[in-house]
Amino acid sequence: MGRLWMASLGGEVLYAEDLPGCCRRDAASAESSFECHACGASWQASLPLEPEECAFTERASDREQKGAA
């Protein structure tokens, strides 16, 4: 998986591979944000997505730590 980019004006989050072709070129050399030279779109690096924890799994691990059967 590639790096995630978020539209600076909000909302849209895309992998670098899914950016428009003109934006992909600028994304390859950008660190945390960039403005596409061709179309003018502004993008910033998105925080990495982490899956939410499952409440059932969390409870089971709590019991296991306490030694419950």
Secondary structure, DSSP 4 states (H G I P E B T S, - for coil): ---EEEETTSS-EEEGGGS-HHHHHHHHH-SSEEE-TTT--EEEEPPPP-PPPPHHHHHHHHHHHHT--
